[in-house]
Each structure stands twice: as C-alpha cells, then as structure tokens.
Amino acid sequence: MIYSSFYRGEIRGKAISISLYPPKNWKGKHLPLFAPTPELLKWWKSSAQNAEAEQEYERQFLLILQSREQLIELWVRKQQQASADITLCCFEKIGDFCYRYIVGREVVARSHPQMWGGEVGLVTDQMSTNGTQNDSGLTQLSNGIGQSNTLTTTSILIEKSYTRIAT
C-alpha cells in the first residue's frame, strides 16, 4: 500500500521524501518526481495561500504531474510489484493544504485505487456499524482532498503513537 504523511507524523513501511528539499538530516529515500517545481513553491510561498491560491496551485501542479506522466507510471508499476508499504512524506501537517493530497488523489487513488492507503494518522471517534467512516470530510481528507479548514469541520483524532524521524 502507498500512504502519505508528514515527516514528523506516523509512517507505515518505508518513508520516502517527496518534497523538493527533504529535511537536513533525512536518511530515507528522496523522490523529487512528486515534488513541485522551485518556481511553483516560490509562487505558493508568496501567494495569499487562500482558497483561490490553492485552486491555482493545484491547476499548476497537475500540469507538472502531467508532464512527468511516463516516469510516474513507471514508478507506480514498480510499486505494484513490491510488497512493502511505503509512506510519501512532506512537511505540511495533516489537514494543511499540501500537494501530497493531490499526488495521492490524482496519481495513486485515481489510477490504482487498490494501492492507495490514504493519509496515515487519521482516525474518527465514531465508526459506522460496517466499519466505514461516518464523516465525509474525513473520507475526503484521507482520499487526498485536504483543505486547510477540513480539520475544524470533522471529528478527527490524531493517533498518539508516532514514528519520529530525526531532523
């Protein structure tokens, strides 16, 4: 399965950095294939970082992913053959706007849904009787649709046990 998380969050399987620049003391693999370009990152940091900016960022990032489509497909095929879990990591905490949700939703969940494990560390305090999540906001977030206000509108508990990565 392929999961996503932030560097200091819970990790399942092997941690792989997908940020443009991994943390200074990062010891794991770095996969810039899923990172934004330096130009897009610079634009984001100087933007209003509001809903309109998020939409523009997503539009630009999807174009970047599209330009890398052949390499991405090769990577996904390789992961299908591997049996180990991996967690794609970047800096933003759960619920903060982040390209890793776009990667999860557009690259993994859409083309290979059987491989997508979602965002690690999301649990609800209420589960339905058949074991599915009651909260549609949580389901959207775990499927990669993370908006900055999602956490305030859902009943999410973050698991208290973390695998820490030294930074």
C-alpha positions in Angstrom: 0.0 0.0 0.0 1.0 3.6 -0.6 0.3 6.1 2.2 1.1 9.8 2.8 2.1 11.6 5.9 4.3 14.5 7.1 7.9 14.0 8.2 7.1 14.0 11.9 3.9 12.0 11.6 3.2 8.3 11.6 5.0 6.3 8.9 3.9 3.0 7.5 6.6 0.9 5.9 9.4 2.8 4.2 9.4 6.6 4.4 10.0 8.4 1.1 10.5 12.1 0.8 8.5 13.8 -1.9 9.3 17.4 -1.0 11.5 19.4 -3.2 14.1 19.5 -0.5 14.0 16.9 2.3 14.8 17.8 5.9 18.5 18.3 6.6 19.0 15.0 8.4 16.8 12.9 6.2 18.2 9.4 5.9 15.5 7.9 3.7 14.9 7.9 0.0 14.1 11.1 -1.8 11.7 11.0 -4.7 11.5 14.5 -6.3 9.3 13.1 -9.0 6.3 14.1 -7.0 7.7 17.5 -5.7 6.5 20.9 -7.0 9.0 22.8 -9.1 11.1 25.5 -7.3 9.0 28.1 -9.2 5.7 26.8 -8.0 7.0 26.5 -4.5 8.2 30.1 -4.6 4.9 31.3 -6.0 2.9 29.5 -3.3 5.0 31.0 -0.5 4.4 34.5 -1.9 0.7 33.9 -2.5 -2.2 34.7 -0.2 -2.5 31.0 0.5 -6.3 31.2 0.4 -8.8 29.0 -1.5 -8.2 30.8 -4.8 -4.4 30.3 -4.5 -5.0 26.7 -3.6 -7.0 26.2 -6.8 -4.3 27.8 -8.9 -1.6 25.8 -7.2 -3.5 22.6 -7.8 -4.0 23.5 -11.5 -0.3 24.3 -12.0 0.8 21.2 -10.0 -1.5 18.9 -12.1 0.2 20.3 -15.2 3.6 19.4 -13.7 2.4 15.9 -12.9 1.1 15.5 -16.4 4.5 16.4 -17.8 6.0 13.6 -15.7 3.3 11.1 -16.6 5.6 8.5 -18.2 8.1 8.5 -15.3 5.3 8.4 -12.7 3.6 5.4 -14.5 7.0 3.5 -14.4 7.3 4.3 -10.6 3.7 3.2 -9.9 4.3 -0.1 -11.8 7.4 -0.7 -9.8 5.4 -0.2 -6.6 2.7 -2.7 -7.8 5.4 -5.3 -7.9 6.8 -4.5 -4.5 5.0 -6.0 -1.4 6.2 -3.4 1.1 4.2 -0.5 2.3 5.6 3.0 1.7 4.7 6.4 3.0 5.2 9.5 0.9 6.3 12.4 3.2 6.5 16.1 3.0 6.4 19.0 5.6 2.8 20.0 5.9 0.8 18.6 8.8 -2.4 16.6 8.4 -5.2 18.9 7.1 -2.9 21.7 5.9 -3.1 22.3 2.1 -0.5 20.1 0.5 0.5 18.7 -2.8 0.8 15.2 -1.3 -3.0 15.0 -1.2 -3.0 15.8 -5.0 -0.4 13.1 -5.5 -2.5 10.6 -3.5 -5.7 11.5 -5.3 -4.5 12.0 -8.8 -1.6 9.6 -9.1 -2.4 6.7 -6.8 -6.1 6.7 -5.9 -7.4 7.5 -9.4 -5.3 5.2 -11.5 -4.6 2.4 -8.9 -7.1 2.7 -6.1 -6.2 -0.8 -4.7 -2.8 0.7 -3.8 -3.9 3.8 -2.0 -3.9 3.5 1.8 -4.7 7.2 2.4 -3.3 9.7 4.8 -1.7 8.0 7.8 -2.8 9.0 11.3 -6.5 9.7 10.6 -9.0 8.1 12.8 -12.5 9.0 13.9 -14.1 8.8 17.2 -17.2 7.3 15.5 -17.3 4.4 13.1 -20.4 3.1 11.4 -21.5 -0.5 12.2 -20.0 -1.8 9.0 -16.6 -0.3 9.8 -16.7 2.6 7.3 -16.1 6.2 8.2 -19.2 8.2 9.0 -17.6 11.6 8.4 -17.4 12.6 4.7 -14.9 15.3 5.5 -12.6 12.7 6.9 -13.1 10.4 4.0 -12.3 13.3 1.6 -9.1 14.1 3.6 -8.0 10.5 3.6 -8.6 10.3 -0.1 -6.4 13.3 -0.7 -8.7 16.3 -0.6 -7.2 18.3 2.2 -8.3 21.8 2.7 -6.9 24.0 5.4 -10.2 24.1 7.3 -11.1 20.4 7.0 -9.8 19.5 10.4 -12.1 22.1 12.1 -15.2 20.6 10.4 -14.6 17.0 11.1 -14.3 14.9 14.2 -10.7 13.7 13.8 -8.4 12.3 16.4 -4.7 12.1 15.5 -3.2 8.8 16.7 -0.9 9.5 19.6 1.8 7.0 18.7 4.2 8.3 16.1 7.3 7.1 14.4 9.6 10.1 14.8 12.2 11.0 12.1 15.2 12.9 13.4 15.5 16.3 11.7 
